[in-house]
Amino acid sequence: MTSLAPSPVPVHRRLLPSLLLLLTVFGPISMDLYLPALPALTTELDAATSVAQLTITACLLGLAVGQLVAGPLSDRYGRRGILLVGVAAYVGVSLLCAISPTVELLVAARLVQGLAGGVGIVIAQAAGRDVYSGGALIRFYGRLTVVGGLAAVVGPMLGGVLSSIVDWRGLFVFLAVVGAGILLVTLFAFDETLPADRRTSGGFGQTARAYRTLVADRTFVGAVLNQGFMYAATFAYLAGATYVLQEIYGLTPLQYAAAFGLNSVGFMVFGYLSGRVAERWSVRGTLAAGVALTGLGSAGLLAAGLTPMPLWVVIMSLFALAGGVAVTSPPATTLALVRYPRIAGTASSLLGTVRFGFGAVAAPLVGLAGAASILPLGLVTVTATMLAAVSSLLVIAPRRASALAPDHSPAGETRTLENAH
């Protein structure tokens, strides 16, 4: 009897994982790509430096709010339609940024650009929950962390290269072209991942009930708060490292780029290893290990702020901080979303909003004492890490006997979480 060979996976389905990874970075890269051209933008638009910097804040705020809106909508109407609207809006508003005649219009356009970019982040996480489970889900979120770290490296570097060829307006045209490419790939490769029978209904009332369900779940709240405080430490690092390494330790821009690149590579490596370790060892244990590593790095920065330390101590502390945050991301994301396949978009939106919202609050705090001290960076990162550790207790301490089921493997952990509701 002749056995039939398995049907090959369609090309567009094989492209889906790569597309989801791409969607999670094209919003955040909007913040980083044009940073090298910010001084030129400020001069051309005759804007105050503080006002020009609002273009960054507006984009960051948009990324947070965009996720909060897109997540529940995708739970109700499906992922594909919401994603297409978001990417198309991103293309249009990027072109608006390119032709903005005033800094005020540019700030407004950047807010909308962030809103549209946030759609990609939340859909990527929610669609991943739609199509993956168990160890595959943990590995997927590990890859998201790796790609996020890659974007942090590529964004400023690519922006610097492009700035030598085009002006700041050309950078936004480039983002529009990238968005158009993603739109075409989405049309071809992104089939609906949330079937109609798994969608929510009931409008605003149902969304409010979903939010109440989420905030009543101590595991979800613990995982989300952990990531909020971890990203607060990350954004504090991003805001303060340039002043610490260049103003205090006298690194040249090239040397700073090398140090930043080292930390970003560490972020990617630790994010990849975290997904593998969490899959084979323990989701909660990996989360605790990441918090501990972040605490080690932040303690080193605090020590450097209290007494002079060699440059290598600061660099290694920053490396440990970035690596520890990367370790926490895959397990925390898995713990936050695995229980809620029907409202994965809503759950993902809260996770993303808290990440970027806490980061936006923490970033300005490192500059309160000016650029001549590491102490504010140390204080902010230590405080954020301590709060992340406290939040982790909500995740690590079981809330019911089922959390102590005999199957302690990571796949077993995720099954236990899925079956808990």
Rosetta blueprint (number, residue, H / E / L):
1 M L
2 T L
3 S L
4 L L
5 A L
6 P L
7 S L
8 P L
9 V L
10 P L
11 V H
12 H H
13 R H
14 R H
15 L L
16 L H
17 P H
18 S H
19 L H
20 L H
21 L H
22 L H
23 L H
24 T H
25 V H
26 F H
27 G L
28 P L
29 I H
30 S H
31 M H
32 D H
33 L L
34 Y L
35 L H
36 P H
37 A H
38 L H
39 P H
40 A H
41 L H
42 T H
43 T H
44 E H
45 L L
46 D L
47 A L
48 A L
49 T H
50 S H
51 V H
52 A H
53 Q H
54 L H
55 T H
56 I H
57 T H
58 A H
59 C H
60 L H
61 L H
62 G H
63 L H
64 A H
65 V H
66 G H
67 Q H
68 L H
69 V H
70 A H
71 G H
72 P H
73 L H
74 S H
75 D H
76 R H
77 Y H
78 G L
79 R H
80 R H
81 G H
82 I H
83 L H
84 L H
85 V H
86 G H
87 V H
88 A H
89 A H
90 Y H
91 V H
92 G H
93 V H
94 S H
95 L H
96 L H
97 C H
98 A H
99 I H
100 S L
101 P L
102 T L
103 V H
104 E H
105 L H
106 L H
107 V H
108 A H
109 A H
110 R H
111 L H
112 V H
113 Q H
114 G H
115 L H
116 A H
117 G H
118 G H
119 V H
120 G H
121 I H
122 V H
123 I H
124 A H
125 Q H
126 A H
127 A H
128 G H
129 R H
130 D H
131 V H
132 Y L
133 S L
134 G H
135 G H
136 A H
137 L H
138 I H
139 R H
140 F H
141 Y H
142 G H
143 R H
144 L H
145 T H
146 V H
147 V H
148 G H
149 G H
150 L H
151 A H
152 A H
153 V H
154 V H
155 G H
156 P H
157 M H
158 L H
159 G H
160 G H
161 V H
162 L H
163 S H
164 S L
165 I L
166 V L
167 D L
168 W H
169 R H
170 G H
171 L H
172 F H
173 V H
174 F H
175 L H
176 A H
177 V H
178 V H
179 G H
180 A H
181 G H
182 I H
183 L H
184 L H
185 V H
186 T H
187 L H
188 F H
189 A H
190 F L
191 D L
192 E L
193 T L
194 L L
195 P L
196 A H
197 D H
198 R H
199 R L
200 T L
201 S L
202 G L
203 G H
204 F H
205 G H
206 Q H
207 T H
208 A H
209 R H
210 A H
211 Y H
212 R H
213 T H
214 L H
215 V H
216 A L
217 D L
218 R H
219 T H
220 F H
221 V H
222 G H
223 A H
224 V H
225 L H
226 N H
227 Q H
228 G H
229 F H
230 M H
231 Y H
232 A H
233 A H
234 T H
235 F H
236 A H
237 Y H
238 L H
239 A H
240 G H
241 A H
242 T H
243 Y H
244 V H
245 L H
246 Q H
247 E H
248 I H
249 Y L
250 G L
251 L L
252 T L
253 P H
254 L H
255 Q H
256 Y H
257 A H
258 A H
259 A H
260 F H
261 G H
262 L H
263 N H
264 S H
265 V H
266 G H
267 F H
268 M H
269 V H
270 F H
271 G H
272 Y H
273 L H
274 S H
275 G H
276 R H
277 V H
278 A H
279 E H
280 R H
281 W L
282 S L
283 V H
284 R H
285 G H
286 T H
287 L H
288 A H
289 A H
290 G H
291 V H
292 A H
293 L H
294 T H
295 G H
296 L H
297 G H
298 S H
299 A H
300 G H
301 L H
302 L H
303 A H
304 A H
305 G H
306 L H
307 T L
308 P L
309 M L
310 P L
311 L H
312 W H
313 V H
314 V H
315 I H
316 M H
317 S H
318 L H
319 F H
320 A H
321 L H
322 A H
323 G H
324 G H
325 V H
326 A H
327 V H
328 T H
329 S H
330 P H
331 P H
332 A H
333 T H
334 T H
335 L H
336 A H
337 L H
338 V L
339 R L
340 Y L
341 P L
342 R L
343 I L
344 A H
345 G H
346 T H
347 A H
348 S H
349 S H
350 L H
351 L H
352 G H
353 T H
354 V H
355 R H
356 F H
357 G H
358 F H
359 G H
360 A H
361 V H
362 A H
363 A H
364 P H
365 L H
366 V H
367 G H
368 L L
369 A L
370 G L
371 A L
372 A L
373 S L
374 I L
375 L H
376 P H
377 L H
378 G H
379 L H
380 V H
381 T H
382 V H
383 T H
384 A H
385 T H
386 M H
387 L H
388 A H
389 A H
390 V H
391 S H
392 S H
393 L H
394 L H
395 V H
396 I H
397 A L
398 P L
399 R L
400 R L
401 A H
402 S H
403 A H
404 L H
405 A L
406 P L
407 D L
408 H L
409 S L
410 P H
411 A H
412 G H
413 E H
414 T H
415 R H
416 T H
417 L H
418 E H
419 N H
420 A L
421 H L
